[in-house]
């Protein structure tokens, strides 16, 4: 039986812009519901040959390379990938003709009926979403974990539809979804059961004109919530905490202070160094912060948020405690790569903005040789100065933003610029002494020298492992 959305899309001319992971997943879902799909991408066919292998070209049209925007001319609906600027002129012209423009996330959510646990924020959302997923899985739930992290939500929607066609139930009990500000720009019907914002700091200023505009995009995660849903806020982040006054859901909070304010229905807090959670009129002592395997204040936040989501979703406290004690963290997020001659090498390639690098620096209590730099996203590198002066014994810079970072760290002398990551690793290994940490935490995007932050991190790890014993 087709859902209302599927019936509305059957035979409809839909253009998908962006042939990355989200665009492919959206196209596959649209093919499943028998829409007339056109895929548009500014890249030439030779550059997207691998992506096209995941699709059935016989049932769609392609508009690639120069003139790809012509694919919008006859569209009745446009679906954009997160990397496509939603204000681009061709999309504005389409909107002017009355054509609806939505994102892949919103498209997928229309075909899913199980609870969505959604989380956004500048930093920490991948770690927290992964933690939530592990807690629910070990608690016996069938869980999808993805969205901005890993698998696009449209893949879950496709699996749910195919199961329904075969007379089977949805393969998931919960959908744990990492959501970016880019994805939230175009939501209309995206409706989580639990939605939260971890934090908001300056980021993506190459896309947003101000921190207020960036915050407004994040705030859209709460747009469709009702009084039967939950909204979770970081009470230690004044920008985020202020948003709770306008939300229609049941309001929860988390804080590293020792109490929740009276206007909050529940959430998590620290009693000295013990993580406490108060939900549904009950208070639970979860664990001491030193029982967490992941380190740093930011990971205390991540642990509190994951615990709130998991307990609301019926996960036993014993399972929550076990996961918090076992979880080592994500690849590329303060990941310990190697101990060599009493020097620890840490891969924090996921630190793509200033705030993430600050968190990494503050979570390490040993002298640091820092490798930073890459493509600037409009970050204020002067915010790094104090921590670098206090914690970093040598600063090694790579990439396009090297000069900007060097100029921002006024008065710091122990800084060097090199041309490649290989040179940076070799130099760092040469200057590091027993007890030091060599930390890759770029505070920048990776696209000047690498495919993405994962490519950068894996190259760093390979270079570290190749250092002679």
Secondary structure, DSSP 8 states (H G I E B T S, - for coil): ---HHHHHHTT-EEEEE--SHHHHHHHHHHHHTT-EEEEEESS-GGGSHHHHTTS-GGGEEEEESTTGGGGGTT-SEEEE-TTS-TT-HHHHHHHHTT-EEEEHHHHHHTT--SEEEEEE-SSSHHHHHHHHHHHHHHTT--EEEEETSSB-HHHHHHHHHHHHHTT---S-SEEEEE--HHHHTT-SS---SEEEE----S--TTT-SSHHHHHHHHHGGGTT--TTSEEEEETTSHHHHGGGGG--SEEEEE-SSS---TT--EEEEEETTEEEEEETTEEEEEEEGGG-SS-SHHHHHHHHHHHHHHHHTT--HHHHHHHHHH----TTSSEEEEEETTEEEEE-TT--SHHHHHHHHHT--S-EEEEE--B--S--GGGGHHHHHHHEEEEEE-STTHHHHHHHSTT---EEE-SSHHHHHHHHHHH--TT-EEEE--SSBSTTTSSSHHHHHHHHHHHHHTS--
